[in-house]
Amino acid sequence: MPTVKYQKGDTVMGRWPGSSLYYEVKVLGFKPRTQLYTVIYKDGTELELKEQDIKSVSGFQTRSRSRSRSPSRRRSRSRSPARTTRRSSSRTTSAPSSRRDSKLKDTVEVRLSPLVSAAAALILSDHLIFVVVERLIERLKDAGKNNGRLNLTKLTSLVSLLCLFLPPGAYFWLLFLPAWVLFVILQVNLKDPSLVNAPPPLPPLDAFWDAQALGFVILWILFQALLYILPVGKLSEGMPLRSGERLKYRTNGFFAIVVSAIVAGIAVHQGVDLTYVHSHFLQLATATFIISVLLSIYLYVRSRYASSAELALGGNSGNVVYDFFKGHELNPRIKNFDLKFFCEMRPGLIGWCLINFAMALAEMKQQNLDAPSYAMILVNLFQLLYVVDGLWNEEAILTTMDLMHDGFGFMLAFGDLVWVPFTYTLQAYYLVSHPNSLSLPAVTAIVILKLIGFYIFRKSNSEKNAFRRNPSDPKLSHLKTIPTATGKSLLVSGWWGVVRHPNYLGDLIMALAWSLPCGFSHLLPWYYMIYFIILLVHRDSRDMSECRRKYGSAWDEYCRTVRYRIIPRVY
Ligand code: NDP
């Protein structure tokens, strides 16, 4: 029988997941089946660690006690994110700060080489899913013990867990997502479309396929790729990777959409019939789906050859289907061509606007109008503003979860290339054959709603982005922050002091403004709103678990200070 190196109750040094930092932990137990030690950190965080991630206290090269007692001195020697914390902590209210200081003063830190750090990240990734699952189950049990019922938060965690973390969830999503896109596309063409209708009969197989449609999709992607690689626009730096390296991204998305709009305008002027997009919507979606599957296969295969430092922390379960779905490699690149960044920001996003424009032309043709309806104009302008804003502030995507944490696999490839352009355009698609007239006061009210949502969305995203890029930015000096053991700080006032995801709140208000122009006759144009609530509630829950893992007690403190997640006083 193999001997267990550390015993229950031993005080040892445990690596903090995804970092090269070691903290004092107590061993709670050892599981022979998984060969993992359950340990508890001083802030109460329980994690499972492999033996390689544990060191005995005596074998540690510690700093002298007086130096380790001072977090500010400790941090002042570190890289820039740590310097941030020093500054931030001085801005935070004194009571929590002193509490944190007392927690931090006992921590001992060593810096390991990037190679060891990357290896640790890989080891962690092997059992990350299972750690998350176990922690969630424990929390659910606690909730049951404490008050005999599950609250919404716990329930959301459970749904997230069932939907995304377990490999069977990946099988489900792999089948469900394409089926759902097909379902909604077929519904729109019905006279009486509804999300609660039984699925319409499947069209014959050859109705899905059109070689010309595939040709157009390939041309579109190549055209966007060409614009992406042109040496126009800024080269922006991404957030530091686990290795400390920062990748460079060509952020010329605004240029790409302007050129695309000019080319589309010239094409229409030259007599190209863009209503082809409306009449061949299903075939275009099928062609794009095929491309997203081929791309995902390529991504999965190449990820098998990627070094451990290049892999995402999720998506390394060893289950082929799960890893194919979730994405294995964090930033797959062909030379400097970043596949994830390109797919996130270009063909699907700009394609969304092109499809909307084509739907406006189709509406005029089908309804015999000289100009698109108010409803169609609102949907087109609102969504165009959303995309243009995203491309204008393209750098901000470099600090989002997709870019920083998620591997690139089917989930994102399908989402970026198929889901966004072929379901986010449903409102415009719906309006082509289901006109909805709007009065001027209704138009005004919807525009005001959209602007309010946009203001909240843009301001909150910019605030966090500016803070993450330069925490010492004088424009943010009035904001309160909480330092964390990782060296990064958390904003606790300003937009991020109102709710924990103010950007989601703004996005949801905008989603409401996109659906309202379509009226209340059918549920289908409200599909985006419903889907978006589910998406953002799930995303928020996923982010909460991730931040809890990263920031431990500092995150708990943030959650105690900022109690609501998305909607003040409601949720
Ligand atoms: P966020 O931009 O909200 O990023 C979450 C991350 O922000 C956290 O993981 C954490 O990362 C950091 N963070 C959280 N709280 C704080 C705080 N108090 N202070 C400082 N940093 C904090 O998440 P998303 O990537 O999900 O969303 C980005 C935008 O994209 C949102 O506006 C969202 O609505 C939109 N979106 C739109 C979708 C669509 O289909 N239309 C789909 C998904 C998102 P760290 O600490 O590591 O920096």
Residues whose N, C-alpha, C, O or C-beta is under 5 A from the ligand:
A	BS01	NDP	T399 T400 M401 D402 S489 L490 L491 W496 R500 N503 Y504 D507 R539 D543
